[in-house]
Amino acid sequence: MSLGMKRFCSCTTVMLTAAGAAFASEATSDWKGEANARIVRLHQREVRVRVVDEQGAPAVGVSVAIRQIRQAFPFGSAMTRALLRNERYAEFFKAHFNWAVFGNESKWYSNGRVQGQDDYRDADAMLAWCQANRIPVRGHCLFWEPEKWQPKWVRNLSGDQLHQAVEHRLTSAVTHFRGRFVHWDVDNEMLHGTFFKDGLGESIWPWMFKQAHELDPEVKLFVNEFNILSVDQAFQQVQTDEYVASIRRLLDQGAPIQGVGIQGHIWREDILANPGVLKERLDKVAALELPIWITEFDVADDDQTKCADKLELVYRTAYGHPAVQGIMMWVFWAGDSWRGPNAGLAHRDWTLNEAGKRYEALMNEWSTKISGATDAGGLLSFRGFHGDYEATAGRTDGPEANVSFSIEGDQEPQAVTIKLHHPSGASKP
């Protein structure tokens, strides 16, 4: 997915970026080296580019330039309707992220402010922009369990009236976005609210998942929760074990859960002092053998360097974990931030903060650009990150060929052939 990044690094090594040099220490070097080794193993593949002439013979000494234009791994962010009125916002998003989720525009309190009147206009306009820019979208969220997040008119319902409202919301939203949302967070934060469970009984939770699956069998259904990766400001302990147990209960009740969302809001916990704890917590969730997504990462320390350090710790650990299949930021611009001016990647004037500089350095590190000349067999081999590529091959005084290809995840080397063509009318040897 396009990141719009103009700088790329050689894929032959995975090294600590200069921007993160201050983050390295004796205490963190082991976790970082181990994460980097996993990143290479999980997200790179050997590629053998063979350049041939029109007769299929190896083309020796041909210059080849290869540039990654899209990353396969989802590095996304939440977006808001600011996208629709702020061109700078839209361009920044497109340049830095390849997946999207709507912060509020597909929640029930946005789509159903008035009973009996569904309103998807903002979400539809944002979806149209994402589709035009080849950006997949997560659905967030069908329901949100704490009572304070219900539409005001829903809070006073009970019994059959509440069930009818829930069924209408589920049918309306899933049907409306069918084929356009890749994921749905079905009932957000079930560890921290019991509105629907109290009003309709515990069976309502697996019923929500089953019904959503019937309405759209293709969309991947997720649970989503905070206080799992890091301790929230209002809690004393993480709830990783509790989360895993709650998901197992839902699975035992037949809920077709296909992914686990871990929000990743980083608050007061000093994760920098014990960086290995993040992988330990991810390992616990990975025991469910379901895909994990970091769905709502943000951090807002007073110290901007600490914000950058925590971003790198979370991203490098998650990207290097075999169960994590995507990382979504929740705040990327101070002008549209629920966590104050230090959250995200950019100041209000769109200049990068320290976390933004670190994020760009990581994206640069995890992209591939390479050039060289073919050997005696017409080959140029390299290791590249999974994703989409453009390649140019040719001699300064001869024909040139431009090709596109994708590096896909596999352990076996991938073969790419580039065939040189002589210009029309040119003599052939």
N, C-alpha and C positions, 0 to 999 in steps of 0.2 A: 504494500500500500504506500502511496506516495507520501514522502515526508518533505519533499521540496528542499532537501538539504543540498547545498552546493559543494560541501566538502565531504570527501570520503577517505577512508583509511585503507591501507593495504590489508587484505584479509589473511595474510600469512602469519600474523601474530595478533594476540589479544592482550593489550597492555593497559596499565593504569594511565589515564589521561593526565595531562599536565594540570588541568583544572582540579583534578582530584588528588594531586600530590600531597597536599596538606592533610588529607583525610587518612593517608597511610600511616601506620604505626606498627610497632611490634605486636600490639594487641590485635590488630585487624588484618595483618598480612596473610595469615593462614586462611581465614575465611574468604578473603578476596581471591587469593590464588586458587583455592578450591572452586569458588564460583566461576572464575574465568575458565578453568579447565572444563567445567560442565557446560558452559556457554558454547565453547568450541565444539564439544561433542554433540550437543543438542541442536545447534543452530547453524552449523557450517557443514559443507559437503565438498569433497574433492571434485573438481571439474576438469575435464580434458578437452581443450578446444583444438580441433584439427582443421587446418586451412588447406584447401586443395585448389588446384587450377581447374580449367574447364574439362580437362581429360580425367580428373579425379586423382591426379598425382599430387603428392605432398608439395606444398608451397613453402620453400625454405627461406628463412630470414625475413619473413613478412612481419611488419609491425602490427600489433594487435592492441587495441585499447578497449577496456571493459569497464562499464560503469553501472552500478546498481541504481535503479530508479524507483523501486518500491520494495519495502520490507514485507516479508510474509507474516512475521509475528505482529500481532495487534498491539500497537502503542497508541492508545486513544485518549479521549477526554470527554468530560461532560461539556455540553454546550447549552446556552440559553437562547431565548428569542432575541437577544442582542445581536445574534448572527444576522437577523433579518433587516437590521437598520444600521449596522456598523460595518462598513466594508473592510476596515482595518482588522476588526475582529475575525471576519470570515477569512481573510488572507492569512492571518497568523495561524488560525486553526488548520487550514489546508497545508501550510508549510511545516507543521510540527506533528500532526496526528493523522492516523490512518483508520481509526474507528471512532464512533461517536455514541454518546448516550445523552438523552435529554434530562437536564437537571430537574425540571418541574413539568414540562409541557405534555408528558404522557402519564402523569399521575391523576388519580381520580378527582382530587380537589381542583385540578385545572380543567379537566374535561367535563366535569359534572357539577359546576358551581350551583346550577339551578336544577332542581329535580325535574326529570323528564326532558332535559335539553342537553344533549351531548354536543360538545364543541371541540373539534380536533383541528381547527384552522391553523394555529401556530405550529402544532406538531406536523401537520401535512406540509406546510411551507418549508420547515426545516428538513423534513425528509426529502423533499424535492431537491433541495440544495445538496444534501448528502448523496443522493443517487446520481445527480449530475456530476459529482466529483468522485464517484466510485468509493464512497466511504460507507461501510456497513454500519448498522445501528442496532444497539441493544435497547430493548424495551424496559423502561423503569418508571413506575412499577405498577402492576395490576392493583395490588392492595398494599396498604401500609398499616401494620397491626396496631400501633399505639392509638388510643382514642383521639388525641389532639390533632392527628393528621387526617381525620376523616372530613369529608365535606360537612358543613354545619348541619345540613338537613338530615344527614345519615345518622348523626350522633343520637338523635331522639327516636330512632326506629328500633324495633325489637320483633322477635318472633317471625311470622310469615312475611311481614313487611320488610324486615331487614334481609331476609333470605331472598326475596324478590329483587330487592335493590342490588344485592351482591350478584345475583344471577344476571341481571340486566347489564351491570358494569362489565362483568367478565365476557359475556357474549358480545356486547357492543365493541369493547376495546380489542379483543383478540380477533374478531372478525374484521374490524376496520383496518388493523395493521397486518393482517395475514399476508404472508409473502414479502413483507417489507421489513419487519423486525427479525433479526437473527436469533435473539435471546428474549426471554421475558423473565424479570424478577417477579415471581408470582405473589408472594406475601412477604413484604419487607419487614425485617426486624421482629421475628417471632419470639426471640428471647426477651424482648423489651416491651412487649405489649400483648394484650389478650382480648382486644375488643371483639373480634369476630368469634374467637373461641368461647368467650363468656356469653355472647349473645346467641350463638348457634350450636355450641357444643364442639368438642375436639375434632369430630369427624369432618368439620367444615374445612380444615386445613388440607387433608389429602384430597377432599372433593374438589377444591380449587385447582389443584394440579391435574387431576384426572380430567376435569371439564375443559381446562385450557388445552390439554393434549388432544382431546377429541375435536375441538374447534380448529386447531392448527397443529397437525401432527409433525410438521417440519420445524417449528420453532423450538429452540432448546430452553427448557424450563429450569430456572435457577432459584435457589434460596439465596438470601443476602443478609449479612449481619455485620455489626461493628463489635469492637472490643475483642477481636480474635487475633489479629496480627500484633496489635499494640494496645496498651491499657488506655482507655478513654479517661478524660479528665474527671468524670464523676464516679469512677469505679476503682476498686483497690486491686483487683486481680483480673487477668484475662479470662475469657470464657471459652477457650478453645475446646476443652474437653466437653463442656456442656453443649457446645454447638455440634460437635461430632455426634454426641448421644442423641440430640434432638433430630438430627438428619437421619440417623439410623431408625428412630421410631417412625418417622414419616415414610421411609422406604419400606419398613415392615408393614405399614398400613396401605401399601400399594401406590404411594405417591410416585409418579414418574419423574423424579428429579434427575436432571441430566447435567447439572453443573453446580458448583459451589462458589458463591460470591463472598469474598472477604473485602470489606470496605477499605481498610487501610488508612483511616484518618489517624494521623500521628499527633498525639497530644503531649502529655507531660512526661511520659516514660523516657528515660535516657537509654534508648536502644543502642546508642553509639558506644556505651560502656560494655555492652554484652551483645555484639552483633550476631553471634551464632544463634541467639534465641529466636530470631525470625525464621531461620531454616527449621529449627526444632518445631515451631508451631505449624509451619507449612507441612512438615512431615506428618504431624498428627492428623491434619485434615486430609492429606493425601492417602491415608490408610483407607478412606472411603472408596478409593479407586474411581473417583469422579474428576472431571476436569475442574481446575481451580482458576478463577479469575480474580485479580486484584481490581475491584470495581470502583473504588472511590478514593484514590490516594490524594492526600494533601497534608501539608505541614506548614506551621506558621510561627516558628520561633522568633523571638526578638532579634536574635543573632542570625543574619542572613547566611553566614557561612555554615552554621549548624543546619539551617534549612537545606542547603545544598548537600551537606554530608549525609543527612537522613534520606534525602531523595536518592542519592547514589546507593546507599546501603539497601534500601527497599528494592530499587530497580535491579541492581546487580544480583541480589539474592533471589528475587522472584524470577528474573529472566534465566537464571541458572538453575531453576528448579524444574525437574521433569514433569511435574503435575500442573504447573502454571502455564496456561495457554493464552493469557492476555493480561495487559496492565492498563487500567483506565485511570487517568487523573481526574480529579473532581473540580479543582480550581486552577485556572492557568493565567488569569489576568486580574490584577489588583482592582481594576475598575468594575469588576463583576464578581466580587469575592465575599463569601459569607464568613471568612476567617481573617479578615483584616488585610492591611496593605502588604504584608510580607509573604502571603500565600501565593502559590502559583509560580509562573515563570517570568512574568513581565510586570514592570511598574505600570502605573496608570498611563504614562506617556508612551508605553509600548517598548521602552528600553528593557533589556534583559536584566533581571536581578541575578544574584549569585546562583540560585537554583536553576534559573533559565540557562545560564552559561554552562552549568554542569550537565543539564539535560541535553543540550546541543552537543556537548563533548561526548556523551554516551551514545547518542544516535550516530555521531560520526564514527565512533569506535566500532559500532555494531553494523556498519555498512561497508561495502566493498568497492574499491576502485583499484584497478591494476592495469599495467601495460607492460609489454615486452615483445620479444621477437620469437617466431617459431623456430624450433630446432630442426635437426636434419630429417626428422620424420614429419615435419609440418605441424608439430604439436606445441602448445603452450598450456601448462597445467597450473592450477591454483586452487586454493580453498576459498569458498565464498559463502557469505550468509544467504540463507534462503530468501528468495524473492525474485523480482523481475529485473531484467538486465537489458542493456543495449551494448552492442559490440561493433567495432569498426576494424576492418582488416585491410591491409593493402601496402603497396610500396610507393615511395615518393614519385617514382617515374612510371607507375603502372596502374592497373585497375584497383578499385576499392570496393569493398562490400560492407553493407550495414545489415545487421541482423538483430533480432530480439529473441530472447529466450528466458526461461525461468529455472531457477535452481529449486528443486523440490527436496523435501526431507527424505533421505534414504542413506543407508550406510555404504552402498556401492558407489563407485565413481560414476559421474554423469558425463556422457559424451555429447559434445556440441560440434557440429560441422559447419564451416563457413566456406562457401564456394566463390572463388573469384571469377568475375566475368570480364572479358575484354570489351572495351567500348565498341559500339556498332561501327563496323567498317575497318577496325584496326587489324593489322596483320597479326597472325598467330605464329608462334615459333614452331 
